[in-house]
């Protein structure tokens, strides 16, 4: 399952973790992420895929520990 959205407490937006399905999902993800970054409404396309959905998020932990 991809991680899509803004990582909490950072200015970083992420769209990663597609495995082999990135080419199929790219048009919808691109549209949703563009709406999210520009303050638009990404509709329901990003529900359940937020980077903070897991208790231990290695992407967010690495970002916080880098500084």
mmCIF file as Biopython writes it, N, C-alpha, C and O atoms, coordinates in Angstrom:
data_model
#
loop_
_atom_site.group_PDB
_atom_site.id
_atom_site.type_symbol
_atom_site.label_atom_id
_atom_site.label_alt_id
_atom_site.label_comp_id
_atom_site.label_asym_id
_atom_site.label_entity_id
_atom_site.label_seq_id
_atom_site.pdbx_PDB_ins_code
_atom_site.Cartn_x
_atom_site.Cartn_y
_atom_site.Cartn_z
_atom_site.occupancy
_atom_site.B_iso_or_equiv
_atom_site.auth_seq_id
_atom_site.auth_asym_id
_atom_site.pdbx_PDB_model_num
ATOM 1   N N  . UNK A ? 1  ? 0.838   -1.178 0.000   1.0 0.0 1  A 1 
ATOM 2   C CA . UNK A ? 1  ? 0.000   0.000  0.000   1.0 0.0 1  A 1 
ATOM 3   C C  . UNK A ? 1  ? 0.884   1.243  0.000   1.0 0.0 1  A 1 
ATOM 4   O O  . UNK A ? 1  ? 1.782   1.363  0.833   1.0 0.0 1  A 1 
ATOM 5   N N  . UNK A ? 2  ? 0.642   2.149  -0.909  1.0 0.0 2  A 1 
ATOM 6   C CA . UNK A ? 2  ? 1.441   3.370  -0.987  1.0 0.0 2  A 1 
ATOM 7   C C  . UNK A ? 2  ? 1.227   4.293  0.214   1.0 0.0 2  A 1 
ATOM 8   O O  . UNK A ? 2  ? 0.213   4.222  0.908   1.0 0.0 2  A 1 
ATOM 9   N N  . UNK A ? 3  ? 2.201   5.145  0.432   1.0 0.0 3  A 1 
ATOM 10  C CA . UNK A ? 3  ? 2.089   6.251  1.376   1.0 0.0 3  A 1 
ATOM 11  C C  . UNK A ? 3  ? 1.893   7.510  0.550   1.0 0.0 3  A 1 
ATOM 12  O O  . UNK A ? 3  ? 2.772   7.893  -0.223  1.0 0.0 3  A 1 
ATOM 13  N N  . UNK A ? 4  ? 0.738   8.155  0.711   1.0 0.0 4  A 1 
ATOM 14  C CA . UNK A ? 4  ? 0.420   9.346  -0.069  1.0 0.0 4  A 1 
ATOM 15  C C  . UNK A ? 4  ? -0.058  10.452 0.850   1.0 0.0 4  A 1 
ATOM 16  O O  . UNK A ? 4  ? -1.000  10.263 1.619   1.0 0.0 4  A 1 
ATOM 17  N N  . UNK A ? 5  ? 0.585   11.599 0.775   1.0 0.0 5  A 1 
ATOM 18  C CA . UNK A ? 5  ? 0.123   12.742 1.554   1.0 0.0 5  A 1 
ATOM 19  C C  . UNK A ? 5  ? 1.262   13.497 2.184   1.0 0.0 5  A 1 
ATOM 20  O O  . UNK A ? 5  ? 2.431   13.270 1.871   1.0 0.0 5  A 1 
ATOM 21  N N  . UNK A ? 6  ? 0.904   14.408 3.085   1.0 0.0 6  A 1 
ATOM 22  C CA . UNK A ? 6  ? 1.879   15.250 3.786   1.0 0.0 6  A 1 
ATOM 23  C C  . UNK A ? 6  ? 2.270   14.551 5.076   1.0 0.0 6  A 1 
ATOM 24  O O  . UNK A ? 6  ? 1.411   14.117 5.843   1.0 0.0 6  A 1 
ATOM 25  N N  . UNK A ? 7  ? 3.557   14.447 5.306   1.0 0.0 7  A 1 
ATOM 26  C CA . UNK A ? 7  ? 4.040   13.864 6.546   1.0 0.0 7  A 1 
ATOM 27  C C  . UNK A ? 7  ? 3.845   14.910 7.636   1.0 0.0 7  A 1 
ATOM 28  O O  . UNK A ? 7  ? 4.308   16.044 7.511   1.0 0.0 7  A 1 
ATOM 29  N N  . UNK A ? 8  ? 3.163   14.525 8.695   1.0 0.0 8  A 1 
ATOM 30  C CA . UNK A ? 8  ? 2.825   15.427 9.782   1.0 0.0 8  A 1 
ATOM 31  C C  . UNK A ? 8  ? 4.064   16.121 10.328  1.0 0.0 8  A 1 
ATOM 32  O O  . UNK A ? 8  ? 5.127   15.512 10.452  1.0 0.0 8  A 1 
ATOM 33  N N  . UNK A ? 9  ? 3.919   17.391 10.648  1.0 0.0 9  A 1 
ATOM 34  C CA . UNK A ? 9  ? 4.978   18.231 11.235  1.0 0.0 9  A 1 
ATOM 35  C C  . UNK A ? 9  ? 6.149   18.484 10.294  1.0 0.0 9  A 1 
ATOM 36  O O  . UNK A ? 9  ? 7.228   18.859 10.753  1.0 0.0 9  A 1 
ATOM 37  N N  . UNK A ? 10 ? 5.969   18.294 9.015   1.0 0.0 10 A 1 
ATOM 38  C CA . UNK A ? 10 ? 7.024   18.593 8.042   1.0 0.0 10 A 1 
ATOM 39  C C  . UNK A ? 10 ? 6.379   19.287 6.848   1.0 0.0 10 A 1 
ATOM 40  O O  . UNK A ? 10 ? 5.153   19.360 6.765   1.0 0.0 10 A 1 
ATOM 41  N N  . UNK A ? 11 ? 7.160   19.778 5.957   1.0 0.0 11 A 1 
ATOM 42  C CA . UNK A ? 11 ? 6.633   20.335 4.721   1.0 0.0 11 A 1 
ATOM 43  C C  . UNK A ? 11 ? 6.752   19.344 3.582   1.0 0.0 11 A 1 
ATOM 44  O O  . UNK A ? 11 ? 6.593   19.708 2.417   1.0 0.0 11 A 1 
ATOM 45  N N  . UNK A ? 12 ? 7.030   18.091 3.913   1.0 0.0 12 A 1 
ATOM 46  C CA . UNK A ? 12 ? 7.301   17.074 2.917   1.0 0.0 12 A 1 
ATOM 47  C C  . UNK A ? 12 ? 6.029   16.338 2.513   1.0 0.0 12 A 1 
ATOM 48  O O  . UNK A ? 12 ? 5.286   15.838 3.358   1.0 0.0 12 A 1 
ATOM 49  N N  . UNK A ? 13 ? 5.795   16.282 1.214   1.0 0.0 13 A 1 
ATOM 50  C CA . UNK A ? 13 ? 4.708   15.471 0.663   1.0 0.0 13 A 1 
ATOM 51  C C  . UNK A ? 13 ? 5.339   14.231 0.053   1.0 0.0 13 A 1 
ATOM 52  O O  . UNK A ? 13 ? 6.419   14.297 -0.533  1.0 0.0 13 A 1 
ATOM 53  N N  . UNK A ? 14 ? 4.666   13.111 0.193   1.0 0.0 14 A 1 
ATOM 54  C CA . UNK A ? 14 ? 5.223   11.862 -0.300  1.0 0.0 14 A 1 
ATOM 55  C C  . UNK A ? 14 ? 4.210   11.089 -1.132  1.0 0.0 14 A 1 
ATOM 56  O O  . UNK A ? 14 ? 3.012   11.105 -0.852  1.0 0.0 14 A 1 
ATOM 57  N N  . UNK A ? 15 ? 4.703   10.423 -2.141  1.0 0.0 15 A 1 
ATOM 58  C CA . UNK A ? 15 ? 3.908   9.510  -2.965  1.0 0.0 15 A 1 
ATOM 59  C C  . UNK A ? 15 ? 4.843   8.349  -3.301  1.0 0.0 15 A 1 
ATOM 60  O O  . UNK A ? 15 ? 5.459   8.329  -4.366  1.0 0.0 15 A 1 
ATOM 61  N N  . UNK A ? 16 ? 4.942   7.393  -2.395  1.0 0.0 16 A 1 
ATOM 62  C CA . UNK A ? 16 ? 5.892   6.288  -2.517  1.0 0.0 16 A 1 
ATOM 63  C C  . UNK A ? 16 ? 5.220   4.962  -2.177  1.0 0.0 16 A 1 
ATOM 64  O O  . UNK A ? 16 ? 4.119   4.925  -1.629  1.0 0.0 16 A 1 
ATOM 65  N N  . UNK A ? 17 ? 5.909   3.879  -2.514  1.0 0.0 17 A 1 
ATOM 66  C CA . UNK A ? 17 ? 5.477   2.548  -2.099  1.0 0.0 17 A 1 
ATOM 67  C C  . UNK A ? 17 ? 4.499   1.872  -3.029  1.0 0.0 17 A 1 
ATOM 68  O O  . UNK A ? 17 ? 3.611   1.153  -2.571  1.0 0.0 17 A 1 
ATOM 69  N N  . UNK A ? 18 ? 4.638   2.082  -4.315  1.0 0.0 18 A 1 
ATOM 70  C CA . UNK A ? 18 ? 3.672   1.548  -5.268  1.0 0.0 18 A 1 
ATOM 71  C C  . UNK A ? 18 ? 3.919   0.108  -5.677  1.0 0.0 18 A 1 
ATOM 72  O O  . UNK A ? 18 ? 3.035   -0.524 -6.256  1.0 0.0 18 A 1 
ATOM 73  N N  . UNK A ? 19 ? 5.086   -0.420 -5.395  1.0 0.0 19 A 1 
ATOM 74  C CA . UNK A ? 19 ? 5.437   -1.772 -5.820  1.0 0.0 19 A 1 
ATOM 75  C C  . UNK A ? 19 ? 5.320   -1.836 -7.342  1.0 0.0 19 A 1 
ATOM 76  O O  . UNK A ? 19 ? 5.958   -1.036 -8.026  1.0 0.0 19 A 1 
ATOM 77  N N  . UNK A ? 20 ? 4.554   -2.731 -7.882  1.0 0.0 20 A 1 
ATOM 78  C CA . UNK A ? 20 ? 4.463   -2.860 -9.331  1.0 0.0 20 A 1 
ATOM 79  C C  . UNK A ? 20 ? 3.278   -2.155 -9.947  1.0 0.0 20 A 1 
ATOM 80  O O  . UNK A ? 20 ? 3.049   -2.279 -11.150 1.0 0.0 20 A 1 
ATOM 81  N N  . UNK A ? 21 ? 2.507   -1.407 -9.144  1.0 0.0 21 A 1 
ATOM 82  C CA . UNK A ? 21 ? 1.261   -0.819 -9.632  1.0 0.0 21 A 1 
ATOM 83  C C  . UNK A ? 21 ? 1.354   0.673  -9.921  1.0 0.0 21 A 1 
ATOM 84  O O  . UNK A ? 21 ? 0.338   1.315  -10.189 1.0 0.0 21 A 1 
ATOM 85  N N  . UNK A ? 22 ? 2.548   1.226  -9.872  1.0 0.0 22 A 1 
ATOM 86  C CA . UNK A ? 22 ? 2.707   2.667  -10.051 1.0 0.0 22 A 1 
ATOM 87  C C  . UNK A ? 22 ? 2.209   3.192  -11.377 1.0 0.0 22 A 1 
ATOM 88  O O  . UNK A ? 22 ? 1.602   4.261  -11.430 1.0 0.0 22 A 1 
ATOM 89  N N  . UNK A ? 23 ? 2.456   2.458  -12.455 1.0 0.0 23 A 1 
ATOM 90  C CA . UNK A ? 23 ? 2.030   2.932  -13.769 1.0 0.0 23 A 1 
ATOM 91  C C  . UNK A ? 23 ? 0.512   2.968  -13.893 1.0 0.0 23 A 1 
ATOM 92  O O  . UNK A ? 23 ? -0.031  3.861  -14.543 1.0 0.0 23 A 1 
ATOM 93  N N  . UNK A ? 24 ? -0.176  2.022  -13.286 1.0 0.0 24 A 1 
ATOM 94  C CA . UNK A ? 24 ? -1.634  2.012  -13.335 1.0 0.0 24 A 1 
ATOM 95  C C  . UNK A ? 24 ? -2.236  3.120  -12.493 1.0 0.0 24 A 1 
ATOM 96  O O  . UNK A ? 24 ? -3.248  3.710  -12.868 1.0 0.0 24 A 1 
ATOM 97  N N  . UNK A ? 25 ? -1.616  3.405  -11.353 1.0 0.0 25 A 1 
ATOM 98  C CA . UNK A ? 25 ? -2.169  4.379  -10.418 1.0 0.0 25 A 1 
ATOM 99  C C  . UNK A ? 25 ? -1.693  5.805  -10.652 1.0 0.0 25 A 1 
ATOM 100 O O  . UNK A ? 25 ? -2.276  6.745  -10.111 1.0 0.0 25 A 1 
ATOM 101 N N  . UNK A ? 26 ? -0.641  5.984  -11.451 1.0 0.0 26 A 1 
ATOM 102 C CA . UNK A ? 26 ? -0.009  7.289  -11.608 1.0 0.0 26 A 1 
ATOM 103 C C  . UNK A ? 26 ? -0.965  8.415  -11.998 1.0 0.0 26 A 1 
ATOM 104 O O  . UNK A ? 26 ? -0.879  9.487  -11.399 1.0 0.0 26 A 1 
ATOM 105 N N  . UNK A ? 27 ? -1.863  8.244  -12.957 1.0 0.0 27 A 1 
ATOM 106 C CA . UNK A ? 27 ? -2.740  9.374  -13.316 1.0 0.0 27 A 1 
ATOM 107 C C  . UNK A ? 27 ? -3.623  9.840  -12.159 1.0 0.0 27 A 1 
ATOM 108 O O  . UNK A ? 27 ? -3.741  11.041 -11.920 1.0 0.0 27 A 1 
ATOM 109 N N  . UNK A ? 28 ? -4.236  8.914  -11.449 1.0 0.0 28 A 1 
ATOM 110 C CA . UNK A ? 28 ? -5.111  9.280  -10.331 1.0 0.0 28 A 1 
ATOM 111 C C  . UNK A ? 28 ? -4.308  9.846  -9.171  1.0 0.0 28 A 1 
ATOM 112 O O  . UNK A ? 28 ? -4.728  10.817 -8.542  1.0 0.0 28 A 1 
ATOM 113 N N  . UNK A ? 29 ? -3.161  9.252  -8.882  1.0 0.0 29 A 1 
ATOM 114 C CA . UNK A ? 29 ? -2.315  9.734  -7.792  1.0 0.0 29 A 1 
ATOM 115 C C  . UNK A ? 29 ? -1.766  11.125 -8.114  1.0 0.0 29 A 1 
ATOM 116 O O  . UNK A ? 29 ? -1.746  11.997 -7.245  1.0 0.0 29 A 1 
ATOM 117 N N  . UNK A ? 30 ? -1.330  11.333 -9.333  1.0 0.0 30 A 1 
ATOM 118 C CA . UNK A ? 30 ? -0.834  12.644 -9.729  1.0 0.0 30 A 1 
ATOM 119 C C  . UNK A ? 30 ? -1.883  13.724 -9.569  1.0 0.0 30 A 1 
ATOM 120 O O  . UNK A ? 30 ? -1.589  14.815 -9.080  1.0 0.0 30 A 1 
ATOM 121 N N  . UNK A ? 31 ? -3.096  13.427 -9.974  1.0 0.0 31 A 1 
ATOM 122 C CA . UNK A ? 31 ? -4.192  14.393 -9.843  1.0 0.0 31 A 1 
ATOM 123 C C  . UNK A ? 31 ? -4.508  14.674 -8.376  1.0 0.0 31 A 1 
ATOM 124 O O  . UNK A ? 31 ? -4.683  15.829 -7.986  1.0 0.0 31 A 1 
ATOM 125 N N  . UNK A ? 32 ? -4.580  13.632 -7.572  1.0 0.0 32 A 1 
ATOM 126 C CA . UNK A ? 32 ? -4.892  13.797 -6.150  1.0 0.0 32 A 1 
ATOM 127 C C  . UNK A ? 32 ? -3.783  14.533 -5.410  1.0 0.0 32 A 1 
ATOM 128 O O  . UNK A ? 32 ? -4.062  15.408 -4.590  1.0 0.0 32 A 1 
ATOM 129 N N  . UNK A ? 33 ? -2.524  14.190 -5.691  1.0 0.0 33 A 1 
ATOM 130 C CA . UNK A ? 33 ? -1.409  14.851 -5.020  1.0 0.0 33 A 1 
ATOM 131 C C  . UNK A ? 33 ? -1.311  16.324 -5.435  1.0 0.0 33 A 1 
ATOM 132 O O  . UNK A ? 33 ? -1.010  17.179 -4.603  1.0 0.0 33 A 1 
ATOM 133 N N  . UNK A ? 34 ? -1.559  16.623 -6.703  1.0 0.0 34 A 1 
ATOM 134 C CA . UNK A ? 34 ? -1.546  18.009 -7.161  1.0 0.0 34 A 1 
ATOM 135 C C  . UNK A ? 34 ? -2.611  18.818 -6.431  1.0 0.0 34 A 1 
ATOM 136 O O  . UNK A ? 34 ? -2.364  19.953 -6.024  1.0 0.0 34 A 1 
ATOM 137 N N  . UNK A ? 35 ? -3.779  18.242 -6.267  1.0 0.0 35 A 1 
ATOM 138 C CA . UNK A ? 35 ? -4.845  18.928 -5.534  1.0 0.0 35 A 1 
ATOM 139 C C  . UNK A ? 35 ? -4.457  19.128 -4.072  1.0 0.0 35 A 1 
ATOM 140 O O  . UNK A ? 35 ? -4.708  20.190 -3.502  1.0 0.0 35 A 1 
ATOM 141 N N  . UNK A ? 36 ? -3.854  18.128 -3.475  1.0 0.0 36 A 1 
ATOM 142 C CA . UNK A ? 36 ? -3.451  18.216 -2.071  1.0 0.0 36 A 1 
ATOM 143 C C  . UNK A ? 36 ? -2.396  19.293 -1.865  1.0 0.0 36 A 1 
ATOM 144 O O  . UNK A ? 36 ? -2.512  20.100 -0.943  1.0 0.0 36 A 1 
ATOM 145 N N  . UNK A ? 37 ? -1.375  19.317 -2.706  1.0 0.0 37 A 1 
ATOM 146 C CA . UNK A ? 37 ? -0.267  20.265 -2.560  1.0 0.0 37 A 1 
ATOM 147 C C  . UNK A ? 37 ? -0.712  21.700 -2.823  1.0 0.0 37 A 1 
ATOM 148 O O  . UNK A ? 37 ? -0.202  22.628 -2.196  1.0 0.0 37 A 1 
ATOM 149 N N  . UNK A ? 38 ? -1.645  21.890 -3.735  1.0 0.0 38 A 1 
ATOM 150 C CA . UNK A ? 38 ? -2.085  23.244 -4.077  1.0 0.0 38 A 1 
ATOM 151 C C  . UNK A ? 38 ? -3.272  23.711 -3.253  1.0 0.0 38 A 1 
ATOM 152 O O  . UNK A ? 38 ? -3.821  24.783 -3.511  1.0 0.0 38 A 1 
ATOM 153 N N  . UNK A ? 39 ? -3.674  22.922 -2.266  1.0 0.0 39 A 1 
ATOM 154 C CA . UNK A ? 39 ? -4.766  23.324 -1.386  1.0 0.0 39 A 1 
ATOM 155 C C  . UNK A ? 39 ? -6.136  22.976 -1.905  1.0 0.0 39 A 1 
ATOM 156 O O  . UNK A ? 39 ? -7.139  23.423 -1.350  1.0 0.0 39 A 1 
ATOM 157 N N  . UNK A ? 40 ? -6.202  22.187 -2.960  1.0 0.0 40 A 1 
ATOM 158 C CA . UNK A ? 40 ? -7.481  21.762 -3.504  1.0 0.0 40 A 1 
ATOM 159 C C  . UNK A ? 40 ? -8.048  20.585 -2.735  1.0 0.0 40 A 1 
ATOM 160 O O  . UNK A ? 40 ? -7.561  20.248 -1.656  1.0 0.0 40 A 1 
ATOM 161 N N  . UNK A ? 41 ? -9.054  19.975 -3.275  1.0 0.0 41 A 1 
ATOM 162 C CA . UNK A ? 41 ? -9.709  18.841 -2.640  1.0 0.0 41 A 1 
ATOM 163 C C  . UNK A ? 41 ? -9.316  17.562 -3.365  1.0 0.0 41 A 1 
ATOM 164 O O  . UNK A ? 41 ? -9.733  17.346 -4.503  1.0 0.0 41 A 1 
ATOM 165 N N  . UNK A ? 42 ? -8.509  16.701 -2.714  1.0 0.0 42 A 1 
ATOM 166 C CA . UNK A ? 42 ? -8.101  15.460 -3.372  1.0 0.0 42 A 1 
ATOM 167 C C  . UNK A ? 42 ? -9.199  14.393 -3.363  1.0 0.0 42 A 1 
ATOM 168 O O  . UNK A ? 42 ? -8.941  13.236 -3.694  1.0 0.0 42 A 1 
ATOM 169 N N  . UNK A ? 43 ? -10.401 14.773 -2.992  1.0 0.0 43 A 1 
ATOM 170 C CA . UNK A ? 43 ? -11.552 13.871 -2.918  1.0 0.0 43 A 1 
ATOM 171 C C  . UNK A ? 43 ? -11.253 12.722 -1.968  1.0 0.0 43 A 1 
ATOM 172 O O  . UNK A ? 43 ? -10.597 12.913 -0.944  1.0 0.0 43 A 1 
ATOM 173 N N  . UNK A ? 44 ? -11.718 11.565 -2.293  1.0 0.0 44 A 1 
ATOM 174 C CA . UNK A ? 44 ? -11.520 10.397 -1.432  1.0 0.0 44 A 1 
ATOM 175 C C  . UNK A ? 44 ? -10.354 9.538  -1.903  1.0 0.0 44 A 1 
ATOM 176 O O  . UNK A ? 44 ? -10.145 8.445  -1.378  1.0 0.0 44 A 1 
ATOM 177 N N  . UNK A ? 45 ? -9.592  10.014 -2.884  1.0 0.0 45 A 1 
ATOM 178 C CA . UNK A ? 45 ? -8.539  9.200  -3.476  1.0 0.0 45 A 1 
ATOM 179 C C  . UNK A ? 45 ? -7.418  8.877  -2.490  1.0 0.0 45 A 1 
ATOM 180 O O  . UNK A ? 45 ? -6.751  7.853  -2.635  1.0 0.0 45 A 1 
ATOM 181 N N  . UNK A ? 46 ? -7.201  9.730  -1.492  1.0 0.0 46 A 1 
ATOM 182 C CA . UNK A ? 46 ? -6.093  9.525  -0.572  1.0 0.0 46 A 1 
ATOM 183 C C  . UNK A ? 46 ? -6.523  8.939  0.768   1.0 0.0 46 A 1 
ATOM 184 O O  . UNK A ? 46 ? -5.671  8.695  1.623   1.0 0.0 46 A 1 
ATOM 185 N N  . UNK A ? 47 ? -7.803  8.709  0.975   1.0 0.0 47 A 1 
ATOM 186 C CA . UNK A ? 47 ? -8.269  8.143  2.233   1.0 0.0 47 A 1 
ATOM 187 C C  . UNK A ? 47 ? -7.597  6.807  2.509   1.0 0.0 47 A 1 
ATOM 188 O O  . UNK A ? 47 ? -7.549  5.932  1.645   1.0 0.0 47 A 1 
ATOM 189 N N  . UNK A ? 48 ? -7.086  6.663  3.705   1.0 0.0 48 A 1 
ATOM 190 C CA . UNK A ? 48 ? -6.461  5.409  4.114   1.0 0.0 48 A 1 
ATOM 191 C C  . UNK A ? 48 ? -5.027  5.234  3.663   1.0 0.0 48 A 1 
ATOM 192 O O  . UNK A ? 48 ? -4.410  4.217  3.981   1.0 0.0 48 A 1 
ATOM 193 N N  . UNK A ? 49 ? -4.473  6.196  2.930   1.0 0.0 49 A 1 
ATOM 194 C CA . UNK A ? 49 ? -3.108  6.064  2.418   1.0 0.0 49 A 1 
ATOM 195 C C  . UNK A ? 49 ? -2.153  7.087  3.023   1.0 0.0 49 A 1 
ATOM 196 O O  . UNK A ? 49 ? -1.015  7.210  2.570   1.0 0.0 49 A 1 
ATOM 197 N N  . UNK A ? 50 ? -2.599  7.819  4.034   1.0 0.0 50 A 1 
ATOM 198 C CA . UNK A ? 50 ? -1.783  8.862  4.649   1.0 0.0 50 A 1 
ATOM 199 C C  . UNK A ? 50 ? -0.523  8.259  5.265   1.0 0.0 50 A 1 
ATOM 200 O O  . UNK A ? 50 ? -0.586  7.173  5.841   1.0 0.0 50 A 1 
ATOM 201 N N  . UNK A ? 51 ? 0.625   8.940  5.159   1.0 0.0 51 A 1 
ATOM 202 C CA . UNK A ? 51 ? 1.881   8.403  5.694   1.0 0.0 51 A 1 
ATOM 203 C C  . UNK A ? 51 ? 1.851   8.091  7.189   1.0 0.0 51 A 1 
ATOM 204 O O  . UNK A ? 51 ? 2.585   7.213  7.644   1.0 0.0 51 A 1 
ATOM 205 N N  . UNK A ? 52 ? 1.025   8.783  7.956   1.0 0.0 52 A 1 
ATOM 206 C CA . UNK A ? 52 ? 0.971   8.551  9.396   1.0 0.0 52 A 1 
ATOM 207 C C  . UNK A ? 52 ? -0.034  7.470  9.792   1.0 0.0 52 A 1 
ATOM 208 O O  . UNK A ? 52 ? -0.389  7.358  10.966  1.0 0.0 52 A 1 
ATOM 209 N N  . UNK A ? 53 ? -0.491  6.681  8.834   1.0 0.0 53 A 1 
ATOM 210 C CA . UNK A ? 53 ? -1.502  5.670  9.161   1.0 0.0 53 A 1 
ATOM 211 C C  . UNK A ? 53 ? -0.949  4.516  9.982   1.0 0.0 53 A 1 
ATOM 212 O O  . UNK A ? 53 ? -1.711  3.809  10.642  1.0 0.0 53 A 1 
ATOM 213 N N  . UNK A ? 54 ? 0.342   4.318  9.953   1.0 0.0 54 A 1 
ATOM 214 C CA . UNK A ? 54 ? 0.940   3.254  10.753  1.0 0.0 54 A 1 
ATOM 215 C C  . UNK A ? 54 ? 1.559   3.851  12.001  1.0 0.0 54 A 1 
ATOM 216 O O  . UNK A ? 54 ? 1.984   5.006  12.001  1.0 0.0 54 A 1 
ATOM 217 N N  . UNK A ? 55 ? 1.607   3.077  13.044  1.0 0.0 55 A 1 
ATOM 218 C CA . UNK A ? 55 ? 2.151   3.581  14.303  1.0 0.0 55 A 1 
ATOM 219 C C  . UNK A ? 55 ? 3.628   3.903  14.172  1.0 0.0 55 A 1 
ATOM 220 O O  . UNK A ? 55 ? 4.085   4.926  14.683  1.0 0.0 55 A 1 
ATOM 221 N N  . UNK A ? 56 ? 4.374   3.056  13.504  1.0 0.0 56 A 1 
ATOM 222 C CA . UNK A ? 56 ? 5.794   3.294  13.291  1.0 0.0 56 A 1 
ATOM 223 C C  . UNK A ? 56 ? 6.004   3.560  11.809  1.0 0.0 56 A 1 
ATOM 224 O O  . UNK A ? 56 ? 5.947   2.642  10.991  1.0 0.0 56 A 1 
ATOM 225 N N  . UNK A ? 57 ? 6.242   4.790  11.475  1.0 0.0 57 A 1 
ATOM 226 C CA . UNK A ? 57 ? 6.398   5.190  10.092  1.0 0.0 57 A 1 
ATOM 227 C C  . UNK A ? 57 ? 7.878   5.426  9.811   1.0 0.0 57 A 1 
ATOM 228 O O  . UNK A ? 57 ? 8.419   6.443  10.246  1.0 0.0 57 A 1 
ATOM 229 N N  . UNK A ? 58 ? 8.558   4.515  9.092   1.0 0.0 58 A 1 
ATOM 230 C CA . UNK A ? 58 ? 9.994   4.669  8.866   1.0 0.0 58 A 1 
ATOM 231 C C  . UNK A ? 58 ? 10.354  5.917  8.057   1.0 0.0 58 A 1 
ATOM 232 O O  . UNK A ? 58 ? 11.432  6.479  8.251   1.0 0.0 58 A 1 
ATOM 233 N N  . UNK A ? 59 ? 9.484   6.354  7.167   1.0 0.0 59 A 1 
ATOM 234 C CA . UNK A ? 59 ? 9.771   7.552  6.376   1.0 0.0 59 A 1 
ATOM 235 C C  . UNK A ? 59 ? 9.780   8.773  7.275   1.0 0.0 59 A 1 
ATOM 236 O O  . UNK A ? 59 ? 10.709  9.577  7.213   1.0 0.0 59 A 1 
ATOM 237 N N  . UNK A ? 60 ? 8.771   8.924  8.100   1.0 0.0 60 A 1 
ATOM 238 C CA . UNK A ? 60 ? 8.690   10.074 9.002   1.0 0.0 60 A 1 
ATOM 239 C C  . UNK A ? 60 ? 9.802   10.016 10.045  1.0 0.0 60 A 1 
ATOM 240 O O  . UNK A ? 60 ? 10.375  11.051 10.388  1.0 0.0 60 A 1 
ATOM 241 N N  . UNK A ? 61 ? 10.118  8.829  10.556  1.0 0.0 61 A 1 
ATOM 242 C CA . UNK A ? 61 ? 11.175  8.694  11.561  1.0 0.0 61 A 1 
ATOM 243 C C  . UNK A ? 61 ? 12.527  9.089  10.965  1.0 0.0 61 A 1 
ATOM 244 O O  . UNK A ? 61 ? 13.306  9.776  11.624  1.0 0.0 61 A 1 
ATOM 245 N N  . UNK A ? 62 ? 12.815  8.675  9.750   1.0 0.0 62 A 1 
ATOM 246 C CA . UNK A ? 62 ? 14.082  9.023  9.103   1.0 0.0 62 A 1 
ATOM 247 C C  . UNK A ? 62 ? 14.158  10.521 8.859   1.0 0.0 62 A 1 
ATOM 248 O O  . UNK A ? 62 ? 15.217  11.123 9.036   1.0 0.0 62 A 1 
ATOM 249 N N  . UNK A ? 63 ? 13.046  11.133 8.454   1.0 0.0 63 A 1 
ATOM 250 C CA . UNK A ? 63 ? 13.024  12.570 8.214   1.0 0.0 63 A 1 
ATOM 251 C C  . UNK A ? 63 ? 13.287  13.332 9.499   1.0 0.0 63 A 1 
ATOM 252 O O  . UNK A ? 63 ? 14.070  14.282 9.501   1.0 0.0 63 A 1 
ATOM 253 N N  . UNK A ? 64 ? 12.651  12.938 10.588  1.0 0.0 64 A 1 
ATOM 254 C CA . UNK A ? 64 ? 12.821  13.625 11.865  1.0 0.0 64 A 1 
ATOM 255 C C  . UNK A ? 64 ? 14.234  13.438 12.418  1.0 0.0 64 A 1 
ATOM 256 O O  . UNK A ? 64 ? 14.779  14.356 13.031  1.0 0.0 64 A 1 
ATOM 257 N N  . UNK A ? 65 ? 14.824  12.285 12.214  1.0 0.0 65 A 1 
ATOM 258 C CA . UNK A ? 65 ? 16.154  11.993 12.758  1.0 0.0 65 A 1 
ATOM 259 C C  . UNK A ? 65 ? 17.281  12.594 11.913  1.0 0.0 65 A 1 
ATOM 260 O O  . UNK A ? 65 ? 18.423  12.666 12.366  1.0 0.0 65 A 1 
ATOM 261 N N  . UNK A ? 66 ? 16.964  13.024 10.691  1.0 0.0 66 A 1 
ATOM 262 C CA . UNK A ? 66 ? 18.005  13.546 9.794   1.0 0.0 66 A 1 
ATOM 263 C C  . UNK A ? 66 ? 18.503  14.926 10.233  1.0 0.0 66 A 1 
ATOM 264 O O  . UNK A ? 66 ? 19.639  15.294 9.934   1.0 0.0 66 A 1 
ATOM 265 N N  . UNK A ? 67 ? 17.677  15.678 10.928  1.0 0.0 67 A 1 
ATOM 266 C CA . UNK A ? 67 ? 18.041  17.039 11.284  1.0 0.0 67 A 1 
ATOM 267 C C  . UNK A ? 67 ? 18.651  17.101 12.629  1.0 0.0 67 A 1 
ATOM 268 O O  . UNK A ? 67 ? 19.020  18.181 13.091  1.0 0.0 67 A 1 
#
